[in-house]
Amino acid sequence: MARLQHARVAMLVKKMFYGALLAAVLYGVILFAAMRDAAGREPPAAARGRARVSAIPQASARGRARAASISTAYDVCVVGAGLSGAVIAQQYASTLNKTVLVVEKRDHIGGNCYDYTDEETGIRVNRYGAHLFHTKHARVWRYVQAFATWVPYEHEVQALVDGKYVPVPVNIDSVNILFGLNISGPAQMRAWLHAEQRHLPAPPRNSEEVSLSRVGPRLYEKLFKPYTIKQWAKTPAQLGPEVMARIPVRTSHDARYFSDRWQALPAHGYTAFFENLLGDPRITVETGTDFFAVRGALRCGRTYFTGPVDAYFAHLGWPRLEYRSLTFAREVHAVPLYQPISVVNHPSPAVPYTRVVEYKHFLGQRSNKTVIFKEFSQDGGEPYYPVPSPANQALFAKYKAMADSHTNVSFVGRLANYKYFNMDESILNALELFDRDTGAGAGERAPRTSSDLVIAHCTEDLSWIPAWIAALHLSRVYVYTKCGAQVPRGSAVVRVTPLANKGREGQSWLHHLLRTDIVFADQSVFVQGSPEVTLAAVRRRLGSRGHRFIDFGTQSPSTYAFPGCVTSHSAIEGELRARYQEWKPPASNASFESIHCTLRGEFSVSRAAIQGFLRRHTRPRLERLKQETEAGNAPAITYVLERLWGVLFSSE
Ligand SMILES: Cc1cc2nc3c(=O)[nH]c(=O)nc-3n(C[C@H](O)[C@H](O)[C@H](O)COP(=O)(O)OP(=O)(O)OC[C@H]3O[C@@H](n4cnc5c(N)ncnc54)[C@H](O)[C@@H]3O)c2cc1C
């Protein structure tokens, strides 16, 4: 009993100590955080100093609020508001209805993806280096749609070598520019490479041998060797073969830096994307809060740690894992553009920086000046790139074994895994970990769980949308609005696209089906601004597994002979018949009199059926159809579309 009392007192003292410590830690960081405006704009340095005194009362109130939120019990605590932490938090809150606390030691959310508007030029920049989103994972691409509008963007990089700008990765043009050649096609390029390559008797033992066997000594000496030395402070001969094993060399003119299927930038920046990711009311975010300073006060059902794994186990006294870091030198230039492209690499040993990023190029930003950031590689500082050496890998294996033995803490993200992850890999890694820890993964993969809603809207009241989102667990809602009415956003999953008021709902559906920036959900539900079909009916019908196309026709029976559909348009029956012949699937024997007819164009269609539709009719053909509906001079086609959806999506 006495021991219990003693333990309680000790706990109380510990709590008071951590409370005081927390207040002290928080006090210093709150002033800065309080001044930051919601748009992620950095306060000018002078303003930071000025605000220090006047903001004190507000800061201490904020500090108390923060201490209160930290001492509250949460289902889940997440350390780090970077991509890994934000995805874990979002998944627990929004799919499992759990309360989540996110503590972040920096004064902002977003981790290394954080961006803000440069005060002097008005140009959006990344604080920790340019971030280009690219992925081949459909799950990731679909996931990010709910939290940002993504603008297709294919990144290109050039290197400045011997005073010439050459595409990176190396392609036909790089070689032609560097060596004054006239290679014109893949066969010639392959022959050139073959003549350059060193054909080694044994598998490469280090990155130098890898490079020589892939690109030969000339490209290696001009490009790869000096850049590697600047980046890693080691020669390629000192680095394992895996570091340069995948250097891409293209035998074409393709100048894209990435070859993933989806490449895009968030239209309103990464910080806004993170605000949406963390926007669930069940998530509490405390920035400027180091986990190690507050961990004694936290009450968490489960913890996800996205910081450096060696920092978590620092008390063991083991050696630290090595990282390479970067520093950034900002320069503003009063010129329209500083360099020909957003990112220029500088392999030359005569230049101290590794690359120069000019953010104005991204999404065509406007300003009468430009801002550039020169990047310098260094040891120490923010941990960016794990150093790939056998000693580090062996040490990480020890940390990992220790991490794996902690059952109530999961280690997630690039720092916890001591592995360079691209953004999409971080997202996938976090989603899969969430699946594993909660058994929720089966849901994501089940065909019934992902549904999009597509709405053709004019001026109708759309207040019914939130109820549908909740009841159908919708991934996204696409509203095509045609009459200039304002559509309330209300939810991060709603995407609004204004269209000209032409071509009835057929125009909206075609517009949607032809979009290249979305991955279609397992089911896409198409309805009007005031749906004639009820929510209950949609839910019931979606419950029937395995369908490709469901007509939500509200009359019974839902399949009509085509003439029944024609009645109200009998004046153009001849034209309707001709159009039907033009658009019916080639293999179909169905006559105009007997085909399925979809009234009001309200239906649900599976992803497989959409894919079949896009394959059968080809994009140029559908583009022509869309133009025709938009031109509005062929009413028959809009009426045909209104009725023909079942035929068009049929699997024949
Ligand atoms: C220079 C650079 C450029 C990049 N460019 C690209 C690109 O173009 N495309 C691409 O796909 N990927 C890019 N990446 C990778 C991308 O940044 C990562 O995939 C992503 O940031 C990983 O997210 P994360 O949450 O795992 O880690 P982080 O973003 O590092 O987040 C971890 C967070 O945990 C916080 N934290 C750590 N310790 C504590 C603690 N004790 N208490 C509280 N909080 C703590 C950190 O402050 C940080 O905010 C780039 C990375 C770098 C370094």
The ligand as an SDF file (V2000), in Angstrom:
LIG
                    3D

 53 58  0  0  0  0  0  0  0  0999 V2000
   14.9030   17.3900  -50.1020 C   0  0  0  0  0  0  0  0  0  0  0  0
   13.8200   16.3870  -50.3110 C   0  0  0  0  0  0  0  0  0  0  0  0
   13.1060   16.4040  -51.5070 C   0  0  0  0  0  0  0  0  0  0  0  0
   12.1040   15.4790  -51.7190 C   0  0  0  0  0  0  0  0  0  0  0  0
   11.4320   15.4970  -52.9000 N   0  0  0  0  0  0  0  0  0  0  0  0
   10.4640   14.6040  -53.1310 C   0  0  0  0  0  0  0  0  0  0  0  0
    9.7730   14.5910  -54.3840 C   0  0  0  0  0  0  0  0  0  0  0  0
   10.0220   15.4090  -55.2710 O   0  0  0  0  0  0  0  0  0  0  0  0
    8.8120   13.6530  -54.5680 N   0  0  0  0  0  0  0  0  0  0  0  0
    8.5020   12.7160  -53.6110 C   0  0  0  0  0  0  0  0  0  0  0  0
    7.6240   11.8900  -53.8450 O   0  0  0  0  0  0  0  0  0  0  0  0
    9.1430   12.7110  -52.4220 N   0  0  0  0  0  0  0  0  0  0  0  0
   10.1150   13.6250  -52.1560 C   0  0  0  0  0  0  0  0  0  0  0  0
   10.7700   13.6230  -50.9470 N   0  0  0  0  0  0  0  0  0  0  0  0
   10.3770   12.6320  -49.9310 C   0  0  0  0  0  0  0  0  0  0  0  0
    9.2490   13.1390  -49.0210 C   0  0  0  0  0  0  0  0  0  0  0  0
    9.6620   14.3120  -48.3790 O   0  0  0  0  0  0  0  0  0  0  0  0
    8.9340   12.0460  -48.0010 C   0  0  0  0  0  0  0  0  0  0  0  0
    8.3990   10.9260  -48.6610 O   0  0  0  0  0  0  0  0  0  0  0  0
    7.9230   12.4350  -46.9520 C   0  0  0  0  0  0  0  0  0  0  0  0
    8.1640   13.6960  -46.4320 O   0  0  0  0  0  0  0  0  0  0  0  0
    7.9800   11.4170  -45.8310 C   0  0  0  0  0  0  0  0  0  0  0  0
    7.0400   11.7420  -44.8420 O   0  0  0  0  0  0  0  0  0  0  0  0
    7.2690   11.2570  -43.3450 P   0  0  0  0  0  0  0  0  0  0  0  0
    6.0560   11.6280  -42.6080 O   0  0  0  0  0  0  0  0  0  0  0  0
    7.6760    9.8270  -43.3040 O   0  0  0  0  0  0  0  0  0  0  0  0
    8.5390   12.0760  -42.8470 O   0  0  0  0  0  0  0  0  0  0  0  0
    8.6750   13.6360  -42.5450 P   0  0  0  0  0  0  0  0  0  0  0  0
    8.0770   14.4470  -43.6240 O   0  0  0  0  0  0  0  0  0  0  0  0
   10.1090   13.8630  -42.2290 O   0  0  0  0  0  0  0  0  0  0  0  0
    7.8140   13.8240  -41.2370 O   0  0  0  0  0  0  0  0  0  0  0  0
    8.2560   13.4090  -39.9520 C   0  0  0  0  0  0  0  0  0  0  0  0
    7.8170   14.4740  -38.9870 C   0  0  0  0  0  0  0  0  0  0  0  0
    8.0610   14.0220  -37.6510 O   0  0  0  0  0  0  0  0  0  0  0  0
    8.4650   15.1440  -36.9000 C   0  0  0  0  0  0  0  0  0  0  0  0
    9.1870   14.6810  -35.7140 N   0  0  0  0  0  0  0  0  0  0  0  0
   10.3770   14.0520  -35.6660 C   0  0  0  0  0  0  0  0  0  0  0  0
   10.7320   13.8350  -34.3720 N   0  0  0  0  0  0  0  0  0  0  0  0
    9.7340   14.3370  -33.6080 C   0  0  0  0  0  0  0  0  0  0  0  0
    9.5320   14.4270  -32.2140 C   0  0  0  0  0  0  0  0  0  0  0  0
   10.4430   13.9640  -31.3340 N   0  0  0  0  0  0  0  0  0  0  0  0
    8.4210   15.0120  -31.7490 N   0  0  0  0  0  0  0  0  0  0  0  0
    7.4860   15.5160  -32.6250 C   0  0  0  0  0  0  0  0  0  0  0  0
    7.6440   15.4650  -33.9610 N   0  0  0  0  0  0  0  0  0  0  0  0
    8.7510   14.8820  -34.4450 C   0  0  0  0  0  0  0  0  0  0  0  0
    9.3480   15.9160  -37.8590 C   0  0  0  0  0  0  0  0  0  0  0  0
    9.4870   17.2740  -37.4540 O   0  0  0  0  0  0  0  0  0  0  0  0
    8.5930   15.7750  -39.1540 C   0  0  0  0  0  0  0  0  0  0  0  0
    7.7070   16.8440  -39.3850 O   0  0  0  0  0  0  0  0  0  0  0  0
   11.7980   14.5270  -50.7180 C   0  0  0  0  0  0  0  0  0  0  0  0
   12.5170   14.5110  -49.5190 C   0  0  0  0  0  0  0  0  0  0  0  0
   13.5220   15.4220  -49.3200 C   0  0  0  0  0  0  0  0  0  0  0  0
   14.2940   15.3640  -48.0460 C   0  0  0  0  0  0  0  0  0  0  0  0
  1  2  1  0
  2  3  1  0
  2 52  2  0
  3  4  2  0
  4  5  1  0
  4 50  1  0
  5  6  2  0
  6  7  1  0
  6 13  1  0
  7  8  2  0
  7  9  1  0
  9 10  1  0
 10 11  2  0
 10 12  1  0
 12 13  2  0
 13 14  1  0
 14 15  1  0
 14 50  1  0
 15 16  1  0
 16 17  1  0
 16 18  1  0
 18 19  1  0
 18 20  1  0
 20 21  1  0
 20 22  1  0
 22 23  1  0
 23 24  1  0
 24 25  2  0
 24 26  1  0
 24 27  1  0
 27 28  1  0
 28 29  2  0
 28 30  1  0
 28 31  1  0
 31 32  1  0
 32 33  1  0
 33 34  1  0
 33 48  1  0
 34 35  1  0
 35 36  1  0
 35 46  1  0
 36 37  1  0
 36 45  1  0
 37 38  2  0
 38 39  1  0
 39 40  1  0
 39 45  2  0
 40 41  1  0
 40 42  2  0
 42 43  1  0
 43 44  2  0
 44 45  1  0
 46 47  1  0
 46 48  1  0
 48 49  1  0
 50 51  2  0
 51 52  1  0
 52 53  1  0
M  END
$$$$
